[in-house]
C-alpha cells in the first residue's frame, strides 16, 4: 500500500511563488513515475509535472517555464516549485505515484488559491 501526503497549499497572490511537497511512504520501492496533477471543478484532472526514476521530466503546457518539479535523493518526496502564479493556477493539486507494478496512487490533494 502507498500513502501520499501533500502539503504547502494555500492562498497566494498573483505573481508570487509557492512550493508544494509530497511525501510518499509504504510500498514505493521501484516506483515508475511520481508527480503532480491538478483539478478544478467541472474539469478533468490534468498533468502539471512528473518525473521518472531516470530523471526524465514531463511538464503540462500550463506549467512550462513557470513550475519546476524536484525530488529528494531518497526518492520519497517530490516538490513542485510554482513561480509567477496566476488565477488560472487555482486548483486542487494532487500527488500521483505509479508504483513498480503500474498501479496509480493518489494523495488527498491540497488546495491552491491564487487571488489578490
N, C-alpha and C positions, 0 to 999 in steps of 0.2 A: 504494500500500500504506500502511496505517495501523499505527502502533505505539502502544500504550498501556502505560504503566508506572505501576503503583500503588506507593505507599509509605505508611508510617505505621501499619500494623497492629501488633498485639502483644497483650500481656497487660495488662488494665486492671481495676481494682477496680470493683465496682458503685457507681454514683453519681458516678463520675469522668467526665472528658472525654477525648476522643481526636479527632485530626484526621487524616483521610486525604487523600492527594494523588494526583492522576493527571496525568501528563504525556503529551500527545499529540504525535505527530510524523508526518511523511510527508505523504500526500495528504489533508490535513484541511481544506483551504480550502473554505469554504462548508458546513461540517458543519451538520446539521439539529438534532440532539439530542446532548447529552453528559450523562452522569450515572453513577449508582451503582445496582447491583443487589447482592443478597446471596443466598447459598445455604447451607443446612445439609444434611447427609447425609440422603437419603431424601425430600427435598422439592424442589419446583421453585424455580428462581431467581425472586426477587421484586424488584419495584421498591422502591428506597429513596427515591431522588430523582433528578430530571433537570431540565435546563433547555434552552430553545431559544435561538436567536440573537437573539430579540427581548426576552429577559429573562423569558419566561414560565417559571414553576416548577411542578413537579408532584411531590408527595410521596406515598409509600406510607403506609398507615394507621399502620404501626409507627413511622414517623419524624416524624409531625406533632407539632409542639410541642417536640420534643427535638433534632432534627437540622436543620442548615442547609446548603444547597448553595450554593457560591460559585464564581466563575470569575475568572481574571485578565483584564486588559484585552486582552491579546493573543489571548485565546480559545484558548490552548494548554494550559491547565490547569484542572481543576476540583478543588474541595476539598469534603470532607464533614466538617463540624464536628458531632461527636457529643457531646451533653451528657446527663447523667443516664443513663448506660448501665446496662443490667441484663443478667442472664444470658441472656435471650432474644435479645439482640443478638449473641450469639456466632455467628459465621458466617464464610464466606469472602466478602469484598467484592470485587466486580468493577466495573471501569470499563467503560462502554459508550459507543461513539460511533457515531452514524448519519451516514454521510457524505452528500455532496451528491447522490449517486445513490441514496440509500436503503439502502445496504449497511450491515449491522450488524457492528461490530468490537468485540472483547472484549480486555481485558487478561488477564494471567495470574492475577490475584486476589491479595488479601492477607488473611491470617488475622487475625481479631479474636476474642480470647477474653476474656470478662468473667467474672472469678472472684475471690473473696476469698482 
